[in-house]
Amino acid sequence: MNYSVVIYVLGWIMDIEAACMMLPCLVAVIYGEKEGLGFLYVALAAALVGTIIVLHKPKDMKFYLKEGFVTTALSWIILSVLGALPFILNDDIPHFTDALFETVSGFTTTGSTILSDVEALSHASLFWRSFTHWIGGMGVLVFLLAILPMAGGSNMNLMKAESPGPSVGKLVPKVRDTAFYLYAIYFVMTVIEVVLLLFGGMNPFEALTISFGTAGTGGLSIWNDSIMSCTIYQQWVIGIFMVLFGVNFTFYFLLVSGKFKQAFKIEEVRVYFIIIAIAVTTIAINIYDKIGAVGATIRHSFFQVGSIITTTGYGTADFDTWPALSKTILVMLMFVGACAGSTGGGIKVSRFIVMAKTVRKEIVSFLFPKSVKKIKIEDKVIGHETLRSINVYFMTYIIIFSISLLLISYENKDMTSNFTAVAATINNIGPGLSKVGPTCNFSCYSAFSKYVFMFDMLAGRLELFPILLLFSPSVWKRKKKIA
């Protein structure tokens, strides 16, 4: 383990978070709130420690996948702990566990909350809750890659550890350029949504915070009723952008590059939209009698399907009161998730495509034992290592999900609440059903269960293994120098 470079990157993370905390300080100044002091104090402390660390640049800036995974996991933990401190200092969320839960939920773009009255928070705290979504959506380490030069394949190892999906590729030859283009697309799309919401009657604060939550597919709202009080136009804008941010960003890069034919050949994106279309149609038919109006039925079904499959978690309606078929479809979409390489969570559409093709291949092999059929996506053969990693991911996912469900069941809450609470946190959704439904929150659970949920949120956002590696003793052993 190259400890020096890991600590060096963590120093940069602290400096970046300190810079980000200047924004809620500015918001506090604009609204004349004293809560900005809490963010200022934490920012100054983080900047001081971070600067001291980065001034001592390691001689060896190269590190491998193991260091990349550990650095990623530790970075997200440090981000969350530091990000929670202003809530405590401002007395907006006085208890550490609750403040940490809210911050982890923000950075991991989960959107689960322990707050019953969100609107009681200061503007600075509301801005920070939403801005953590935007930071966590694309990933702070992806941003760091665009500004920090590293040796050899170290950049790619960091990107692999933080980026969602079964495999990570470069959009352009240099990883730093790839990181730059990803953030450029992310920024431009966010700005477009902000402009459209401003045009639709939102004030700048509302447009920014809601767009942060949409772009990061997070879902922490600045209102107690989530998005229910928004106008029809605003709900359509938010709903459409949720779906757009759930698309693989490679698709947008190809469009901007003028490679339209290549962009529309991406199988995952096609399947993603097909799933949305089928789910919206089925739910719309199922809830029509309950809602009564065609326009409202289509809008609510589209919004909730988009919100759940992209793991955003915003709500225009209390879907916990919908018929069983609609709720079942939404729960299934929690697990499917968005596209790999997007800001969405969940297992990812690409993994389900590969698993479906694997099942079909096995069925064909039973019927025709001598046949040789390779699994392909977009005319590219899926390698054995990718297939193995997907299989291991699914097994690990099931184990973590099962253990988490078992641990929180000691509180003796109903099965629907427990099951969907774990599903909502490990898939970075936000709301579940019953006691954690769209009109409820996670405050009903004990501190122990909240830490289980926090672990699930971090594990889900980081694709399980970076967090799990922290518990492996062999990871922390120093490399022996050869004499």
N, C-alpha and C positions, 0 to 999 in steps of 0.2 A: 504493500500500500504506500503510495506516494503522498504522505500526510501533508507535506509542505504545499503542494499545488492544490490539494483539497481545501486547506485552510485559506489559501490565497483567493480561490474562487468564492469561498464563503464571505471573505472580506468585501469583495466586489458586490455580492448580493446585499450585504448590509448597507453599502453606500447607495446602491440603486433604490433600495426600499426607503432610505432616508430622504432621497431626492423626491420619491413619489409622495412622501408624507407632507411635502411642502404644499401640495395641491389642496388637501383639506384645511391646511393652515390658511391658505388664501381664501377658501370658501368661508372660514370662520371670520376673517377680516371683513369680507363683503357683507355678511349677515350680522356683524357685530356680536359674535359669540365668543365667550371666554374658553369654550371647549377646544379651540385651536391650540391652546397652550400645551395640552396633553400630547398632541401630535408633534409640536415643536420640541418638547423635552426629549421624547423618544427619538425623534429624527436626529437631534444633535448628538445624543449618546451613541446611536447606531453609526452615525457618520464618523465620530471620533474613533471608535473601535475599528470600524471598517477601514478607515484611512491608515491607521497604524499598521494594520495587517498588510494592505496592498503596497505600502511603501517598501516592504521587504519581499521583493519578487524572487521566487525560487529560481535557482540556476537551471533546474530540469523542469520544463513546463509540459513535458509529455506524460500522459497517463492513459490507461487502458479502460476497457468497458467496466471493469470492477470499480475503479475509481469514479468513473462517470456515473454509475448507478448510486454509489454512496454519496457523492457530491450532490446529486439531484435530490435524493431523499432528505439529506441534512439541510439543503437549501430551503426546501418547502417547509420543513419543521421550524427553522429559524425565521422564515418569513411570517409564519403563522403566530409564533410566540411574540415576536416584536410587534406585529400588526394588532395583537390583542391588547397590548399594554395601554394605548391611548383610551380605549373604551373604559378601562378600569380607572385610570387617572381622571378621566372626565366624569366618572360616576354614571355614565350612560348604561354600562353593563358592569356593575360593581364586582361580581364574582368571577374569579379567574377561569373556572371551568366553562362557564357560560360565554365569557368573552372569547376564549380560545375556540369554543365550538363555532361561534358565529364567524370568526376569522378564518378558521379552517374551511368552513362551508363556503366562505367567500372566495378564497384563493383557489380552492379545488373546483370552483364553479358549480357547487352542489345546489346551493340555494335553500337548504333546510335552515330553519331558524328556531330559536328558543324564545323569541320575543312575541308577546301578545299585543303590544301597542308599539308598532314600528314608528308611527308618526310622532311619538314622544321624544325620539332621539333628536339631537342637534343636527343642523344641516351638514356640519363637518363630518359627523359620524355617519350620517346617511350617505354622504358622498364617498367616504372611505369604504363602506360596506359594498357599494356598487363598483367602485374603482378596483377593488381586489378581484372582482370578476374579470375585469378587462386585463389586469396584469396576469392572472392565472389562465385566462383563455388560451392565449398563444404560448404562454410560458415565459417566465422571466429569464431562464437560461438561454432560450432561443434568442431573446433580445441581447443577452450578454455575448453570444457568439458573434453577433454582428459588429461588436466593438472591441472584443478582446482577442488578440492574436494568440494562437496556441500551436503547439508543435504537432507535426505528423497528422495522425488520425484522431487526435484528441477531440477536435470539434465534433466529429461524427459520433464519437462515443457519448458525448454530452447530449447531442440531439436524439440519439437512439434511446437514451434513458428517459427523456422527458416527453418526446413526441408520441401521440396516441396511435395505435395501430399495430398490426402484426409485423410490418417491416417499414423501414424508413429509407427513402431515397433522396438524392440531391436533385433539385430542379435545374441547377446550373453546376458546372464543374467544381466551383469553390463552395464549401459549406457556409462560409461567412456571407457570401452573396445570396445563397439560398435563404438564410435567416433574414437577411435584409429584405428580400422580395416578399417573404411571408408576412413580415410585419408591415410592409408597405401596403399590401393588399388588405390586411386586417385594419389598418388605420383608415384607408380610403373608404372601405365599406362602412366603417363606424361613422365617419363624417357624413356620408350620404344619408344614413339613417337619422342622424341628428338633425340634418337640414330638413328632411321630410317631416319629422315630428314637430319641428319649429313651425313649419308651414301649416301643420295641422292644429296649431293652437297651444302647444306645450310651451312653457317658459324654458329658458336655457338650462336651468338646474334640472328640471324634470326630463328634458330631452337628453341631456348628457347621462344622467344616472340610469335611465331606462335603456339607453343605447349601450351603455357599458354592460348591463346585465344581459342584453340580447346578443351582443357581439361575443361575449365570453360564454354564452349559453349557460348563464348562472341562475338568475331568477329571483334574487333578493330585491324586492320592490321597496319603494319609498312610501307606499300606501298600505294600510292594513288589509285592504281588499284585493291586493295584488294589482291586476290590470282591469278589474271589473268596472271601475268608474271611468275608464278611458272612453273616448268617443269611438264610434264604429270605424272611422277612418284610421285613428291611432291604433286600434286593435289589429286592423288589417296590415298596417305598415310593420308593426312589431311581429305579427305572425309570419309574414312573408320573409322578413329578415332573419327570424329564428331558423327557418328552413334553409335559407341561403347560407347561414353560418355553419350549418350542419353538413355542408358539402365539402368534399375533399378539396383543399386549397390548390392542389395540383391542377384541378379543372380550371380554376380562375387564371392561374399562371399561363396555361396553354391558350386560353381565350385571349388574354392580353398580348401573348406572343404571336397571335394570328394563326395558331394551329387549331382551327375549329374542328376539323375532322378528327384529329387525335384526341381533342377534349371530349367530344361526344361519344368516343369509343370506350371511355372509362366505364367498365361494367358496373362497378360499385355505385356510381352516381345514378345510373339508369335504374338499378334495383332499388336504391334508396327512394327515388321518386315513385316507383311502382308501389312500394310498400305504403307510402304516404297516401297515394290515391285510393288504394283498396281500403285502408283503414278509415279514411275520411268518409268514403261512400257508405261503408258498412255502419259506422257510428251515426252518420246523418240519418240514415233510414231508421236506425234503432231508436234515436232520441226525438224523432220528428213529432210524435204524439205528445211528448212531454213539453216541448218548446212551442210547437204550433205554427211558427212562421218559417218559411223556407229559407229566407235570407239569414235569419238569426241561427237557424239549425246548421247551415253550411259554415257560417262564420265560427260558431263555437266548436264544431267538430274539427274544422281545419286548424283552429288555433290550438286546441288541446292535443291533437295528434302531433302537430309541429312542436309544441312545447315539450311533450314527453319523449318523442323519438330523438329530438336534439338534446335532451336532458336539460332544458332550460328551466322549466318549472313554473313559469308565469301562468296565471289562470284568469280566464274571462268568465268562468262558471264553476260552481261546486260540482265537479264531476263525480264526487263521492255519492251523490244522489241519483246518478244516472243508472239505467238498467244494467243488470249483471253482464250482459254481452259486451257493452261498451267499456265497462270497467275492466273486464278481462282482457280486452284488446289493448287498453292503455297499459296495463301491467306487463303484458307481453312486450310492448314497445319499449318499456323501461329497460329490458334486457338487451334488445336489439341495438339500441343506441344509434348514433349518427355514423357518418363515414370516417374512416381512418384519415388522419391528416386534417381533420377539422377541429373546431374548438369544442365539439360535443363529446359526451361521455358514453357509457354503456360498453357492451362487448364489441361493438362495431359491425357494420353491415358486411364488410369484407371477410371477416372471420366466418360469418354464417354462410356466405357464398362458398367459401372453400370447404366448409364442413358438409354442406349440401352436395357439392360435387364429389367429395370423398365418399359419402354414403352411396351416391349413384355409381361410383366406380366400383365399390365393393359388391353392389348388387349385380352389376354386369359381370364381374369376375366369378361370381357364383354360377351365373348362367353360362358363361363362356370362359372356362378356366384357363384356356391357352391365350386368351386375348391380352394384349398389352396396351393399356390406356393410361395416358398421363393427364394429370389435372392441370388445366390451363386457365388463365385469366387474361383476357385481351391478347390471345395468341402467344402468351408467355407461359412457359412451363413453371409450375410452382415447385421449388426445390424441396428436397427432403428436410432440410433444416427448418424451413418455414413451416412445413406441415407438422414437424415435431414440436416446434415452439407453440403452434396453435393448440395442439392436443394438450400439451403441458399447461398452457394458459387456462383452458377450459377446466381441467382437473383441479388446478390450484384455485380457480375462481369458485368452484363448487365447494371445496374444502373450507375456504375462508367464509363463504356465505353461510354454510351449515354451522360452523363454530360460532359465528357471530349471532346467528339466530338462536342457538342453544344458550349462549351466555346471557342475552337480554331476556330470554323467556323466564328467568328466575323471578322477574318482577310480576309475573302472573297476569300480564295484559293479554288481550285477545290475539288470536293467531293472525288475523288480518292486519292489525296494527303492527305487530312484530315483523311479519314477513315483508310487508311493504316498506317498513322503516329501514330494514336492512337493504332491500332492493333500491330504495330511494337514495341511500347514502353511498353504497358501493358502486352504483351506476351514475352517481352525481346528478340525480334528478331534482331533489328538493322535497316536494310533498309526496305523501303516500295515500293511504286510505284509512278510514275510521279515525282513530285518535291522532293520526298524523296526516289527516286529509288536508285539502287545499284551504279550508277555513280554520285549521288547527295548527299546532306547532309541536316541537319536540320537548317542550318544558316539562311534560308529564313524566319523562324518564329520569332515572337517578343519575348521579355523576358518573358512576361506573359505566352505565349503558352509553352515556354521552361519549366517554373515551373510546368505547368499542366503535361507535359511529364515526368518531374522528379518525380512527385507524382505517375504517372502511373507506371513508372519503379520500384519504391520502392514497390508500392502496389502489382504489378505483381510478383516480386521476393519473397515477404514475404507472398504470398497467401492472400492478401487483408486485413485481419482483424487486424494484429499487427499495421499497419499504421492507420487504422480507429479508433482503440481504443484510440489513442492519443487525439482524438477530443471529447472523452466522459468525461464530468466533474466528473462523479462518480468514474472513474478510479483513479483519483488523490486524493481522500479522504483518510485520514489516518484512520487506524482501531482504534476504541475506546477501550481503556483499561478497562477491567472489574475489578471493585474494589473488 
